[in-house]
Amino acid sequence: MRHLLRMASYSSQTNMHARNLAIVWAPNLLRSKDIEVSGFNGTAAFMEVRVQSIVVEFILTHVEQLFGDAPLRGRTLVWRGGGGHED
């Protein structure tokens, strides 16, 4: 989530703000067996993905409140457009 939040910080350049990132990532982050098993299509599938994206957008806009300010474990990431960012 912090990585997606970091990506959202570049939204002025990429137009990938929290809502767009949520739309793209929600189906992968919150997979729904209901959609996969029952073969939802049309309106039902759209509504399920819509709920997923709302949840992911909420998480992205409340990362600090939900996960605190503890740094992520791991390595240092380097963004090609700038300096290093600590996880």
C-alpha positions as CSV (number, residue, x, y, z in Angstrom):
1,M,0.0,0.0,0.0
2,R,2.8,2.4,0.8
3,H,4.3,1.7,-2.7
4,L,1.0,2.6,-4.3
5,L,0.7,5.7,-2.1
6,R,4.2,6.6,-3.3
7,M,3.1,6.1,-6.9
8,A,0.0,8.4,-6.2
9,S,2.4,11.1,-5.1
10,Y,3.5,11.3,-8.8
11,S,-0.1,11.8,-10.0
12,S,0.6,15.2,-11.4
13,Q,2.9,13.6,-13.9
14,T,1.2,10.2,-14.4
15,N,-2.5,10.9,-13.7
16,M,-2.5,7.8,-11.5
17,H,-3.9,9.3,-8.3
18,A,-5.4,7.1,-5.5
19,R,-8.7,6.5,-7.4
20,N,-7.1,5.4,-10.6
21,L,-4.6,3.2,-8.8
22,A,-7.4,1.6,-6.8
23,I,-9.4,0.9,-10.0
24,V,-6.4,-0.8,-11.6
25,W,-5.1,-2.7,-8.5
26,A,-8.3,-3.6,-6.6
27,P,-9.2,-6.7,-8.6
28,N,-5.8,-8.2,-7.8
29,L,-5.5,-7.0,-4.2
30,L,-9.1,-8.0,-3.3
31,R,-9.8,-11.0,-5.5
32,S,-13.3,-12.2,-5.5
33,K,-14.0,-15.9,-5.8
34,D,-17.6,-15.0,-6.4
35,I,-16.7,-13.3,-9.7
36,E,-14.3,-16.1,-10.7
37,V,-16.6,-19.1,-9.8
38,S,-20.0,-17.8,-10.8
39,G,-18.7,-16.0,-13.9
40,F,-20.3,-12.7,-13.0
41,N,-20.7,-10.5,-16.1
42,G,-22.1,-7.2,-16.9
43,T,-23.6,-5.2,-14.0
44,A,-22.9,-7.7,-11.2
45,A,-19.2,-7.8,-12.1
46,F,-19.0,-4.1,-12.4
47,M,-20.6,-3.5,-9.0
48,E,-18.2,-6.0,-7.4
49,V,-15.1,-4.4,-8.8
50,R,-16.6,-1.0,-7.9
51,V,-16.8,-2.0,-4.2
52,Q,-13.3,-3.4,-4.4
53,S,-11.9,-0.2,-5.8
54,I,-13.7,1.9,-3.2
55,V,-12.1,-0.2,-0.4
56,V,-8.6,0.0,-1.9
57,E,-9.0,3.8,-2.5
58,F,-10.0,4.2,1.2
59,I,-7.0,2.2,2.3
60,L,-4.7,4.2,0.1
61,T,-6.0,7.5,1.5
62,H,-5.7,6.3,5.1
63,V,-2.4,4.3,5.0
64,E,-0.8,6.1,8.0
65,Q,-4.0,5.8,10.1
66,L,-4.3,2.1,9.3
67,F,-0.7,0.9,9.3
68,G,1.0,3.6,11.4
69,D,4.2,5.3,10.5
70,A,6.5,2.3,11.0
71,P,8.7,1.9,7.9
72,L,8.3,-1.1,5.7
73,R,10.9,-3.8,6.1
74,G,13.1,-4.4,3.1
75,R,15.4,-2.6,0.8
76,T,15.9,0.9,-0.6
77,L,14.0,1.6,-3.7
78,V,15.3,3.9,-6.4
79,W,12.8,5.9,-8.4
80,R,14.1,6.6,-11.9
81,G,12.9,10.2,-11.8
82,G,14.7,11.0,-8.5
83,G,16.6,9.9,-5.5
84,G,16.4,6.8,-3.3
85,H,13.4,6.1,-1.2
86,E,13.6,4.1,1.9
87,D,11.0,1.3,2.6
